[in-house]
């Protein structure tokens, strides 16, 4: 599927796209360059230009393999069906993860690319654009963060990346002793950078209610390759084609993943409901 040198070509394409389409537009957008797709869901001219460049470049690396891009899928929702189709190979692309941050001039945004075959992620790339950090994973071959092999290790007091509503319920519902078992709970509003924070050891786990494949397919593969994994809220293994309201709990070590899952199961709230 991916030949010798292809993974490096993808990484170079991602860095080139960031340098050409994203960074020159960062903190340089006009009002007409940003529009609202839905509540809290923005798209900019940078998203569109970056996705076009990535799709064109990926087509040269693996000719004939379709690209499921976040922005293309908005116009053609049926594209998403390719991700779970038996025997199908496709790319999943988030050209600008953290668009709201980008549009607000906040330097927390990423590019995410994942290669999926037969419904499973087989390779993934995440670039923290402002800082130049990149993680690369291949199924069964481990994960590298800035060319260093990542091995997830359990932590005494796991700290996590979770949304406001879930954090509020952790604080409200867990007994004091159970809550003290966890450290700081926060969000960066950018899944790609949050996955890199876990791989770097600065955070221990992540927990999301909504699991759009372009946000999570690559990161979930990376956590698994680091020695941890990712589960749906119902306990099944995460898969890129799962329903987007299935939730995800991820960690780079199996011990932390089990601990967070136990604590999450103790919460009583309709977390599987789609946000209003």
C-alpha positions as CSV (number, residue, x, y, z in Angstrom):
1,X,0.0,0.0,0.0
2,X,2.5,2.6,1.2
3,X,5.8,2.0,-0.6
4,X,9.3,2.8,0.5
5,X,9.6,6.5,1.2
6,X,5.8,7.2,0.9
7,X,5.4,8.0,4.6
8,X,8.1,10.6,4.3
9,X,6.5,12.0,1.2
10,X,3.2,12.5,3.1
11,X,5.0,14.2,6.0
12,X,6.7,16.5,3.5
13,X,3.4,17.3,1.8
14,X,1.8,18.2,5.2
15,X,4.7,20.5,6.1
16,X,4.6,22.1,2.7
17,X,0.9,22.7,3.0
18,X,1.3,24.3,6.4
19,X,4.0,26.6,5.2
20,X,2.2,27.6,2.0
21,X,-1.5,27.6,2.9
22,X,-1.9,28.0,6.7
23,X,1.0,30.0,8.2
24,X,0.8,32.9,5.7
25,X,-2.9,33.3,6.5
26,X,-2.6,33.0,10.3
27,X,-3.7,36.2,12.0
28,X,-4.1,37.6,8.5
29,X,-7.8,36.8,7.7
30,X,-10.4,39.2,6.7
31,X,-14.1,38.8,7.8
32,X,-14.9,37.5,4.4
33,X,-12.3,34.7,4.8
34,X,-14.3,33.1,7.6
35,X,-17.8,31.6,7.7
36,X,-19.8,29.6,10.2
37,X,-20.9,26.1,9.1
38,X,-22.8,25.4,12.3
39,X,-22.8,26.3,16.0
40,X,-19.2,26.9,16.9
41,X,-18.0,25.2,13.6
42,X,-16.0,27.5,11.4
43,X,-14.4,27.2,8.0
44,X,-11.9,29.6,6.5
45,X,-10.2,30.1,3.1
46,X,-7.2,28.4,4.7
47,X,-9.1,25.2,5.3
48,X,-10.2,25.0,1.7
49,X,-6.9,25.8,0.2
50,X,-5.0,23.4,2.5
51,X,-7.5,20.6,1.7
52,X,-7.1,21.1,-2.0
53,X,-3.3,21.0,-1.8
54,X,-3.3,17.9,0.4
55,X,-5.8,16.1,-1.9
56,X,-3.8,16.9,-4.9
57,X,-0.5,15.7,-3.3
58,X,-2.0,12.5,-1.8
59,X,-3.4,11.6,-5.2
60,X,0.2,11.6,-6.6
61,X,1.5,9.4,-3.7
62,X,-1.3,6.8,-4.0
63,X,-3.0,7.3,-7.4
64,X,-6.6,6.3,-7.4
65,X,-7.1,6.3,-3.7
66,X,-10.0,8.6,-2.8
67,X,-9.7,11.4,-0.2
68,X,-12.3,12.0,2.4
69,X,-11.6,15.6,3.5
70,X,-13.6,17.4,6.1
71,X,-14.6,20.2,3.8
72,X,-15.4,18.0,0.8
73,X,-17.5,15.8,3.1
74,X,-19.6,18.8,4.0
75,X,-20.6,19.2,0.3
76,X,-20.8,15.4,-0.3
77,X,-21.8,13.6,2.9
78,X,-21.7,10.2,1.2
79,X,-18.0,10.4,1.0
80,X,-17.8,9.4,4.6
81,X,-19.2,6.0,3.7
82,X,-15.9,5.1,2.0
83,X,-14.2,5.0,5.5
84,X,-16.1,1.9,6.6
85,X,-16.5,0.1,3.3
86,X,-15.1,-3.4,3.3
87,X,-11.9,-3.7,1.2
88,X,-11.8,0.1,0.5
89,X,-8.7,2.2,0.9
90,X,-9.0,6.0,1.5
91,X,-7.3,9.0,3.0
92,X,-9.0,11.0,5.7
93,X,-7.9,14.6,5.9
94,X,-8.4,17.4,8.4
95,X,-6.7,20.3,6.6
96,X,-7.0,22.6,9.6
97,X,-7.9,21.1,12.9
98,X,-8.7,23.8,15.4
99,X,-10.2,26.2,12.9
100,X,-11.9,28.3,15.7
101,X,-8.5,28.8,17.3
102,X,-6.9,29.7,14.0
103,X,-9.7,32.2,13.1
104,X,-9.3,33.8,16.6
105,X,-5.5,34.1,16.2
106,X,-4.7,31.4,18.8
107,X,-1.7,29.3,18.0
108,X,-3.2,25.9,18.6
109,X,-4.1,24.1,15.4
110,X,-2.9,21.1,13.3
111,X,-3.1,19.2,10.1
112,X,-4.2,15.6,10.4
113,X,-4.0,12.9,7.7
114,X,-4.9,9.2,8.1
115,X,-4.8,6.3,5.7
116,X,-7.6,3.7,6.2
117,X,-7.9,0.3,4.7
118,X,-10.9,-2.1,5.2
119,X,-12.3,0.2,7.9
120,X,-9.1,0.4,10.0
121,X,-6.5,3.1,10.3
122,X,-3.2,1.8,8.9
123,X,-1.1,5.0,9.0
124,X,-1.4,8.5,10.5
125,X,0.3,11.9,10.6
126,X,-0.4,14.9,12.8
127,X,1.5,18.2,12.5
128,X,1.3,20.8,15.3
129,X,1.6,23.6,12.8
130,X,2.8,26.5,14.9
131,X,5.5,24.4,16.8
132,X,6.5,22.1,14.0
133,X,6.0,18.9,16.1
134,X,5.0,15.9,14.0
135,X,3.8,12.4,15.0
136,X,3.8,9.6,12.5
137,X,2.3,6.1,13.1
138,X,2.1,2.9,11.0
139,X,-0.1,0.0,12.1
140,X,2.1,-2.6,13.8
141,X,5.2,-0.4,13.5
142,X,4.9,2.0,16.4
143,X,4.6,5.7,16.6
144,X,7.2,8.5,16.4
145,X,7.0,12.0,17.8
146,X,9.7,14.2,16.2
147,X,11.5,11.0,15.1
148,X,11.6,9.6,18.7
149,X,9.8,6.3,19.5
150,X,6.9,6.8,21.9
151,X,6.1,4.3,24.6
152,X,3.2,5.3,26.8
153,X,3.6,4.8,30.5
154,X,1.1,4.9,33.3
155,X,1.1,8.0,35.6
156,X,0.3,8.3,39.3
157,X,-2.3,11.1,38.9
158,X,-3.6,11.1,35.3
159,X,-4.4,14.5,33.8
160,X,-6.7,14.7,30.9
161,X,-8.0,16.7,27.9
162,X,-11.8,16.8,28.1
163,X,-14.6,19.1,27.1
164,X,-16.2,21.6,29.5
165,X,-19.4,19.5,30.1
166,X,-17.6,16.3,30.9
167,X,-15.1,18.1,33.2
168,X,-18.1,19.7,35.0
169,X,-19.6,16.2,35.6
170,X,-16.3,14.8,36.8
171,X,-16.1,17.6,39.4
172,X,-19.7,17.4,40.4
173,X,-20.3,13.6,40.5
174,X,-17.1,11.9,41.5
175,X,-16.4,11.5,45.3
176,X,-13.6,13.7,46.5
177,X,-11.2,10.8,46.7
178,X,-11.9,9.6,43.2
179,X,-11.7,13.1,41.8
180,X,-8.3,13.6,43.5
181,X,-7.0,10.6,41.6
182,X,-7.0,12.8,38.6
183,X,-5.0,15.9,37.9
184,X,-6.0,18.9,35.8
185,X,-8.8,18.4,33.3
186,X,-8.8,21.0,30.4
187,X,-9.3,21.3,26.7
188,X,-7.2,22.9,23.9
189,X,-10.1,22.8,21.4
190,X,-7.8,21.0,18.9
191,X,-7.9,17.2,18.9
192,X,-4.7,16.9,16.8
193,X,-2.6,18.9,19.3
194,X,-4.2,17.1,22.2
195,X,-3.1,13.8,20.9
196,X,0.4,15.1,20.6
197,X,0.2,16.3,24.2
198,X,-0.6,12.7,25.3
199,X,2.2,11.3,23.2
200,X,4.7,13.8,24.7
201,X,3.7,12.8,28.2
202,X,2.3,16.2,29.2
203,X,-1.3,14.8,29.3
204,X,-2.4,11.2,30.1
205,X,-5.8,10.8,28.4
206,X,-8.5,12.4,26.3
207,X,-12.2,12.0,26.3
208,X,-14.6,13.3,23.6
209,X,-18.3,13.0,23.0
210,X,-18.2,13.6,19.2
211,X,-15.8,11.6,17.1
212,X,-15.6,12.9,13.6
213,X,-13.1,10.6,11.8
214,X,-10.8,13.4,10.5
215,X,-10.3,14.5,14.1
216,X,-9.6,11.1,15.7
217,X,-8.7,8.3,13.3
218,X,-4.9,9.1,13.2
219,X,-4.7,10.0,16.9
220,X,-6.4,6.8,18.0
221,X,-4.0,4.7,15.9
222,X,-1.1,6.6,17.5
223,X,-2.3,5.9,21.1
224,X,-2.6,2.2,20.2
225,X,0.9,2.1,18.7
226,X,2.3,3.8,21.8
227,X,0.9,0.9,24.0
228,X,-2.5,2.3,24.9
229,X,-5.6,2.5,22.9
230,X,-9.0,4.1,22.3
231,X,-12.5,2.9,23.3
232,X,-16.0,4.0,22.5
233,X,-18.1,5.1,25.5
234,X,-19.9,1.7,25.2
235,X,-16.6,-0.2,25.6
236,X,-15.9,-1.3,22.1
237,X,-12.7,-0.5,20.3
238,X,-12.7,2.8,18.5
239,X,-13.1,2.5,14.7
240,X,-12.9,5.4,12.2
241,X,-16.3,4.6,10.7
242,X,-18.2,4.5,14.0
243,X,-21.1,6.7,14.6
244,X,-19.9,10.2,15.5
245,X,-21.8,10.3,18.7
246,X,-20.3,7.0,20.0
247,X,-17.7,8.9,22.1
248,X,-14.0,8.1,22.6
249,X,-11.7,7.6,25.6
250,X,-8.0,7.4,24.6
251,X,-4.7,7.0,26.5
252,X,-1.2,6.0,25.6
253,X,-1.1,3.3,28.3
254,X,-3.6,0.5,28.9
255,X,-3.5,1.2,32.7
256,X,-4.6,4.8,32.4
257,X,-7.2,3.8,29.8
258,X,-8.7,1.3,32.2
259,X,-8.7,3.7,35.1
260,X,-10.4,6.5,33.1
261,X,-13.0,4.1,31.7
262,X,-13.8,3.0,35.2
263,X,-14.3,6.6,36.4
264,X,-16.3,7.5,33.3
265,X,-18.6,4.6,33.9
266,X,-19.4,6.0,37.4
267,X,-20.8,9.2,35.8
268,X,-24.5,9.6,35.2
269,X,-25.2,12.0,32.5
270,X,-26.5,11.8,28.9
271,X,-23.0,12.2,27.3
272,X,-24.0,10.2,24.2
273,X,-26.6,12.9,23.3
274,X,-25.6,15.1,20.5
275,X,-24.8,18.7,21.5
276,X,-27.6,21.2,20.9
